[in-house]
Amino acid sequence: MMKPISVLIGKHGMTTQKQEGDGKSPIGGFSLGTAFGHHEVTDLHIPYRQTTPHDYWVDDVESPDYNTWVHENGNPEKRWESFERMNHPLYKYGIVVNYNEDPIIPGKGSAIFIHLTNQTTTHTAGCVSMPERDFLPLLYKLEAEKHPAIVIAEKSNLLSVLS
């Protein structure tokens, strides 16, 4: 068992009615997807993908690539109106939160990750973030066969979210 970890959430709190660009983290229980980061990492028990300068998460609601990770060698600004660069410093390490995936609904929110905070981080754009000193032990503890998940909720509403 790990000790509790203090995290940051969206600038505008949490919601059950997540919309693209609202600055809110989605409330609910979500499975965790692929871990990712700038460096090669070994000995993990979950899938891991090393990011490159050509990796993007698409949050352009008009694109058929909405809420997906795409490797693009060309100019991303010519392909999408909006995207996340997966080699962003706060994404030195991250984990995809499987939110708005099956089916993907354009405009319902995209690019929800667990990622790192830095010295100046006070909130996220809708993700969950934590210091690297807490993130790395968590990353190494996760096991794909145990179906890791995250519950995003206020403590007082935790039981209603889980039921």
Backbone as CSV, one residue per row, in Angstrom:
resi,resn,N_x,N_y,N_z,CA_x,CA_y,CA_z,C_x,C_y,C_z
1,MET,0.852,-1.175,0.000,0.000,0.000,0.000,0.894,1.234,0.000
2,MET,0.502,2.199,-0.811,1.252,3.450,-0.874,0.614,4.494,0.034
3,LYS,1.407,5.456,0.430,0.873,6.572,1.215,0.020,7.451,0.295
4,PRO,-0.908,8.207,0.857,-1.693,9.128,0.021,-0.780,10.123,-0.694
5,ILE,-1.171,10.492,-1.904,-0.394,11.431,-2.713,-1.239,12.678,-2.942
6,SER,-0.671,13.838,-2.638,-1.354,15.094,-2.932,-1.217,15.383,-4.422
7,VAL,-2.323,15.717,-5.060,-2.327,15.975,-6.496,-2.972,17.326,-6.787
8,LEU,-2.755,17.788,-7.991,-3.433,18.978,-8.491,-4.431,18.537,-9.552
9,ILE,-5.523,19.300,-9.668,-6.543,19.004,-10.670,-6.765,20.246,-11.522
10,GLY,-7.801,20.217,-12.327,-8.115,21.307,-13.237,-8.286,22.653,-12.559
11,LYS,-7.914,23.693,-13.262,-7.988,25.075,-12.765,-9.392,25.424,-12.267
12,HIS,-10.406,24.877,-12.903,-11.787,25.176,-12.537,-12.456,24.020,-11.803
13,GLY,-11.662,23.145,-11.187,-12.214,22.071,-10.374,-12.507,20.802,-11.153
14,MET,-13.591,20.134,-10.779,-13.981,18.851,-11.368,-15.431,18.934,-11.834
15,THR,-15.785,18.048,-12.762,-17.146,18.038,-13.274,-17.534,16.661,-13.800
16,THR,-18.822,16.388,-13.770,-19.351,15.191,-14.434,-19.749,15.517,-15.867
17,GLN,-19.692,16.790,-16.232,-20.089,17.245,-17.572,-18.902,17.878,-18.300
18,LYS,-17.800,17.161,-18.356,-16.558,17.656,-18.964,-16.785,18.107,-20.404
19,GLN,-16.204,19.265,-20.736,-16.225,19.800,-22.096,-14.803,20.218,-22.473
20,GLU,-14.484,20.112,-23.739,-13.155,20.490,-24.221,-12.829,21.923,-23.812
21,GLY,-11.670,22.111,-23.171,-11.178,23.437,-22.837,-11.799,24.082,-21.618
22,ASP,-12.590,23.334,-20.826,-13.260,23.948,-19.666,-12.364,24.079,-18.443
23,GLY,-11.157,23.522,-18.495,-10.248,23.626,-17.359,-10.665,22.804,-16.165
24,LYS,-11.514,21.790,-16.396,-11.995,20.938,-15.310,-11.530,19.503,-15.523
25,SER,-11.277,18.825,-14.414,-10.952,17.400,-14.458,-12.262,16.610,-14.446
26,PRO,-12.327,15.512,-15.194,-13.563,14.735,-15.219,-13.749,13.932,-13.937
27,ILE,-14.954,13.952,-13.399,-15.269,13.143,-12.221,-15.619,11.730,-12.681
28,GLY,-15.089,10.752,-11.988,-15.432,9.364,-12.299,-14.283,8.424,-12.037
29,GLY,-14.527,7.174,-12.314,-13.507,6.138,-12.229,-13.085,5.770,-13.640
30,PHE,-11.786,5.766,-13.900,-11.270,5.532,-15.238,-10.087,4.576,-15.185
31,SER,-10.046,3.641,-16.116,-8.886,2.767,-16.206,-7.690,3.590,-16.685
32,LEU,-6.512,3.074,-16.394,-5.281,3.736,-16.827,-4.757,3.042,-18.067
33,GLY,-4.265,3.833,-18.991,-3.732,3.302,-20.235,-2.218,3.280,-20.226
34,THR,-1.652,3.606,-21.353,-0.212,3.558,-21.556,0.507,4.623,-20.741
35,ALA,1.598,4.228,-20.121,2.506,5.185,-19.491,3.405,5.721,-20.607
36,PHE,3.922,6.912,-20.416,4.758,7.504,-21.446,5.776,8.443,-20.825
37,GLY,6.749,8.829,-21.625,7.736,9.776,-21.145,8.839,10.019,-22.143
38,HIS,9.698,10.957,-21.786,10.780,11.372,-22.671,11.926,10.363,-22.723
39,HIS,12.048,9.564,-21.690,13.203,8.674,-21.560,12.801,7.221,-21.720
40,GLU,13.772,6.405,-22.075,13.528,4.969,-22.090,13.392,4.512,-20.641
41,VAL,12.374,3.733,-20.374,12.136,3.216,-19.030,11.967,1.710,-19.141
42,THR,12.608,0.993,-18.251,12.512,-0.471,-18.263,11.936,-0.959,-16.935
43,ASP,11.606,-2.213,-16.897,11.137,-2.896,-15.688,9.780,-2.409,-15.197
44,LEU,8.966,-1.869,-16.092,7.599,-1.508,-15.714,6.689,-2.712,-15.945
45,HIS,5.546,-2.692,-15.297,4.568,-3.769,-15.440,3.312,-3.276,-16.143
46,ILE,3.417,-2.119,-16.802,2.351,-1.589,-17.647,2.988,-1.155,-18.966
47,PRO,2.199,-1.056,-20.031,2.767,-0.607,-21.306,3.366,0.796,-21.178
48,TYR,4.477,1.016,-21.854,5.177,2.298,-21.816,5.586,2.672,-23.237
49,ARG,5.412,3.942,-23.563,5.784,4.450,-24.883,6.671,5.676,-24.703
50,GLN,7.853,5.628,-25.306,8.763,6.772,-25.239,8.315,7.811,-26.252
51,THR,8.179,9.055,-25.806,7.712,10.124,-26.679,8.852,10.706,-27.500
52,THR,8.466,11.312,-28.609,9.419,11.980,-29.493,8.877,13.384,-29.792
53,PRO,9.671,14.229,-30.425,9.164,15.548,-30.820,8.036,15.472,-31.863
54,HIS,7.767,14.289,-32.393,6.737,14.108,-33.416,5.467,13.451,-32.886
55,ASP,5.339,13.369,-31.563,4.156,12.765,-30.946,3.235,13.860,-30.429
56,TYR,1.939,13.719,-30.766,0.938,14.722,-30.407,-0.330,14.017,-29.922
57,TRP,-1.016,14.666,-28.990,-2.356,14.221,-28.605,-3.312,15.263,-29.171
58,VAL,-4.243,14.828,-29.979,-5.099,15.744,-30.732,-6.317,16.137,-29.908
59,ASP,-6.502,17.453,-29.715,-7.706,17.946,-29.045,-8.506,18.889,-29.943
60,ASP,-8.307,18.747,-31.243,-9.078,19.476,-32.255,-10.413,18.753,-32.434
61,VAL,-11.511,19.380,-31.976,-12.822,18.710,-31.980,-13.333,18.420,-33.387
62,GLU,-12.793,19.074,-34.403,-13.229,18.841,-35.791,-12.423,17.740,-36.476
63,SER,-11.385,17.243,-35.823,-10.507,16.264,-36.452,-10.981,14.836,-36.188
64,PRO,-10.842,13.952,-37.177,-11.119,12.531,-36.928,-10.107,11.909,-35.955
65,ASP,-9.009,12.635,-35.683,-7.990,12.164,-34.730,-8.273,12.624,-33.302
66,TYR,-9.419,13.276,-33.062,-9.733,13.830,-31.747,-9.540,12.790,-30.643
67,ASN,-8.890,13.227,-29.575,-8.605,12.425,-28.379,-7.810,11.161,-28.688
68,THR,-6.859,11.278,-29.605,-5.949,10.163,-29.881,-4.514,10.673,-29.952
69,TRP,-3.602,9.747,-29.737,-2.169,10.005,-29.828,-1.747,9.722,-31.258
70,VAL,-1.113,10.697,-31.903,-0.717,10.563,-33.299,0.758,10.928,-33.437
71,HIS,1.478,10.139,-34.215,2.866,10.447,-34.577,2.804,11.165,-35.928
72,GLU,3.276,12.406,-35.977,3.189,13.239,-37.185,4.551,13.843,-37.479
73,ASN,5.125,13.481,-38.619,6.430,14.025,-38.992,6.336,15.395,-39.634
74,GLY,5.163,15.759,-40.129,4.984,17.061,-40.776,4.660,18.147,-39.764
75,ASN,4.168,19.259,-40.258,3.808,20.401,-39.422,2.430,20.146,-38.803
76,PRO,2.343,19.968,-37.477,1.059,19.660,-36.862,0.044,20.793,-37.002
77,GLU,0.516,22.021,-37.123,-0.390,23.164,-37.259,-1.136,23.160,-38.596
78,LYS,-0.604,22.445,-39.570,-1.297,22.311,-40.852,-2.323,21.178,-40.809
79,ARG,-2.197,20.307,-39.824,-3.104,19.156,-39.737,-4.227,19.360,-38.733
80,TRP,-3.928,20.057,-37.602,-4.928,20.221,-36.544,-4.965,21.657,-36.052
81,GLU,-6.126,22.067,-35.600,-6.292,23.386,-34.977,-5.735,23.402,-33.557
82,SER,-5.783,22.247,-32.884,-5.359,22.178,-31.483,-4.780,20.800,-31.182
83,PHE,-3.688,20.786,-30.416,-3.013,19.526,-30.078,-2.100,19.750,-28.886
84,GLU,-1.742,18.664,-28.230,-0.770,18.669,-27.128,0.526,18.059,-27.642
85,ARG,1.626,18.703,-27.373,2.933,18.117,-27.695,3.293,17.133,-26.579
86,MET,3.484,15.892,-26.944,3.745,14.857,-25.936,5.161,14.933,-25.362
87,ASN,6.020,15.781,-25.918,7.350,15.964,-25.333,7.410,17.225,-24.465
88,HIS,6.263,17.686,-23.981,6.159,18.835,-23.075,6.908,18.509,-21.777
89,PRO,7.573,19.491,-21.147,8.310,19.210,-19.905,7.470,18.573,-18.797
90,LEU,6.188,18.945,-18.669,5.352,18.331,-17.627,5.015,16.879,-17.953
91,TYR,5.260,16.472,-19.208,5.028,15.089,-19.624,6.332,14.294,-19.655
92,LYS,7.318,14.724,-18.867,8.553,13.935,-18.765,8.179,12.499,-18.461
93,TYR,7.183,12.331,-17.590,6.545,11.041,-17.340,5.045,11.291,-17.263
94,GLY,4.277,10.362,-17.743,2.831,10.493,-17.666,2.153,9.150,-17.834
95,ILE,0.856,9.157,-17.585,0.024,7.971,-17.795,-1.275,8.460,-18.415
96,VAL,-1.705,7.797,-19.473,-2.969,8.143,-20.109,-4.116,7.704,-19.200
97,VAL,-5.042,8.609,-18.939,-6.293,8.272,-18.254,-7.292,7.950,-19.359
98,ASN,-7.844,6.755,-19.338,-8.757,6.317,-20.398,-10.121,6.982,-20.233
99,TYR,-10.164,8.238,-20.641,-11.365,9.056,-20.552,-11.853,9.382,-21.966
100,ASN,-13.157,9.351,-22.176,-13.790,9.675,-23.463,-13.179,8.849,-24.583
101,GLU,-13.228,7.546,-24.404,-12.586,6.645,-25.360,-13.528,5.730,-26.129
102,ASP,-14.577,5.271,-25.525,-15.361,4.214,-26.174,-16.849,4.464,-26.013
103,PRO,-17.454,5.249,-26.876,-16.860,5.890,-28.057,-16.260,7.244,-27.708
104,ILE,-15.402,7.735,-28.595,-14.867,9.086,-28.451,-15.947,10.060,-28.906
105,ILE,-16.285,11.003,-28.031,-17.301,12.003,-28.348,-16.603,13.356,-28.500
106,PRO,-16.563,13.892,-29.732,-15.904,15.185,-29.942,-16.485,16.266,-29.023
107,GLY,-15.586,16.991,-28.360,-15.987,18.078,-27.479,-16.181,17.679,-26.031
108,LYS,-16.158,16.378,-25.734,-16.389,15.912,-24.361,-15.117,15.941,-23.505
109,GLY,-14.006,16.331,-24.089,-12.747,16.405,-23.350,-11.735,15.417,-23.883
110,SER,-10.485,15.839,-23.856,-9.415,15.008,-24.420,-8.122,15.241,-23.660
111,ALA,-7.152,14.398,-23.953,-5.800,14.540,-23.400,-5.815,14.603,-21.872
112,ILE,-6.501,13.647,-21.249,-6.534,13.584,-19.791,-5.437,12.608,-19.361
113,PHE,-4.483,13.135,-18.613,-3.320,12.358,-18.185,-3.089,12.532,-16.688
114,ILE,-2.306,11.626,-16.133,-1.626,11.865,-14.867,-0.222,12.277,-15.298
115,HIS,0.225,13.433,-14.858,1.544,13.917,-15.273,2.217,14.647,-14.118
116,LEU,3.380,15.201,-14.384,4.180,15.830,-13.342,3.767,17.280,-13.087
117,THR,4.039,17.717,-11.873,3.954,19.133,-11.545,5.376,19.691,-11.583
118,ASN,5.479,21.008,-11.557,6.788,21.633,-11.398,6.688,22.690,-10.304
119,GLN,7.724,23.488,-10.151,7.772,24.466,-9.054,6.657,25.512,-9.130
120,THR,6.172,25.793,-10.329,5.181,26.855,-10.484,3.766,26.339,-10.749
121,THR,3.593,25.029,-10.860,2.273,24.469,-11.166,1.325,24.661,-9.985
122,THR,0.170,25.260,-10.248,-0.858,25.421,-9.215,-2.148,24.697,-9.584
123,HIS,-2.251,24.268,-10.838,-3.434,23.561,-11.330,-3.080,22.927,-12.672
124,THR,-4.023,22.176,-13.224,-3.848,21.618,-14.558,-4.936,22.187,-15.466
125,ALA,-4.914,21.782,-16.720,-5.966,22.183,-17.666,-7.126,21.188,-17.643
126,GLY,-7.015,20.147,-16.807,-8.052,19.120,-16.700,-7.487,17.763,-16.330
127,CYS,-6.180,17.684,-16.279,-5.501,16.438,-15.908,-5.381,16.335,-14.384
128,VAL,-4.620,15.346,-13.950,-4.219,15.182,-12.550,-2.698,15.215,-12.560
129,SER,-2.099,16.014,-11.689,-0.639,16.072,-11.670,-0.099,15.905,-10.263
130,MET,1.141,15.472,-10.209,1.811,15.233,-8.928,3.315,15.406,-9.099
131,PRO,4.025,15.603,-7.989,5.486,15.729,-8.068,6.137,14.428,-8.550
132,GLU,7.264,14.574,-9.229,7.996,13.413,-9.745,8.357,12.442,-8.625
133,ARG,8.669,12.953,-7.437,9.053,12.071,-6.317,7.915,11.118,-5.936
134,ASP,6.668,11.505,-6.208,5.522,10.635,-5.956,5.130,9.834,-7.195
135,PHE,5.334,10.442,-8.360,4.920,9.803,-9.602,5.707,8.527,-9.881
136,LEU,7.027,8.583,-9.766,7.850,7.420,-10.136,7.555,6.179,-9.298
137,PRO,7.422,6.271,-7.970,7.046,5.061,-7.222,5.686,4.504,-7.658
138,LEU,4.744,5.395,-7.950,3.440,4.957,-8.441,3.587,4.231,-9.774
139,LEU,4.344,4.808,-10.684,4.542,4.215,-12.003,5.090,2.792,-11.906
140,TYR,6.066,2.604,-11.034,6.675,1.276,-10.901,5.790,0.288,-10.140
141,LYS,4.818,0.778,-9.407,3.923,-0.096,-8.645,2.767,-0.642,-9.488
142,LEU,2.399,0.062,-10.547,1.250,-0.337,-11.361,1.519,-1.637,-12.119
143,GLU,0.497,-2.475,-12.163,0.587,-3.755,-12.872,-0.619,-3.885,-13.789
144,ALA,-0.362,-4.037,-15.089,-1.434,-4.096,-16.083,-2.447,-5.193,-15.775
145,GLU,-1.984,-6.346,-15.325,-2.903,-7.460,-15.073,-3.823,-7.216,-13.879
146,LYS,-3.532,-6.191,-13.091,-4.415,-5.825,-11.971,-5.380,-4.695,-12.366
147,HIS,-5.370,-4.305,-13.645,-6.287,-3.310,-14.197,-6.285,-2.005,-13.398
148,PRO,-5.149,-1.298,-13.383,-5.067,-0.059,-12.595,-6.074,0.981,-13.080
149,ALA,-6.553,1.767,-12.129,-7.559,2.782,-12.413,-7.333,3.979,-11.505
150,ILE,-7.983,5.066,-11.863,-7.973,6.276,-11.046,-9.413,6.686,-10.803
151,VAL,-9.675,7.149,-9.594,-10.976,7.732,-9.276,-10.731,9.210,-9.019
152,ILE,-11.417,10.037,-9.793,-11.304,11.483,-9.649,-12.616,11.962,-9.034
153,ALA,-12.537,12.432,-7.804,-13.740,12.871,-7.086,-13.332,13.598,-5.825
154,GLU,-14.247,14.395,-5.304,-14.035,14.967,-3.985,-14.228,13.852,-2.970
155,LYS,-13.474,13.901,-1.906,-13.535,12.860,-0.882,-14.967,12.619,-0.415
156,SER,-15.743,13.689,-0.265,-17.119,13.561,0.221,-18.035,12.857,-0.781
157,ASN,-17.659,12.819,-2.062,-18.482,12.179,-3.095,-17.904,10.864,-3.587
158,LEU,-16.849,10.404,-2.976,-16.140,9.224,-3.441,-17.040,7.999,-3.556
159,LEU,-17.841,7.727,-2.553,-18.686,6.534,-2.593,-19.713,6.605,-3.705
160,SER,-20.283,7.774,-3.974,-21.278,7.876,-5.045,-20.630,7.689,-6.418
161,VAL,-19.387,8.107,-6.585,-18.684,7.925,-7.840,-18.369,6.456,-8.072
162,LEU,-18.040,5.740,-7.011,-17.669,4.332,-7.126,-18.865,3.407,-7.322
163,SER,-20.063,3.868,-7.000,-21.217,2.971,-7.140,-21.880,3.084,-8.484
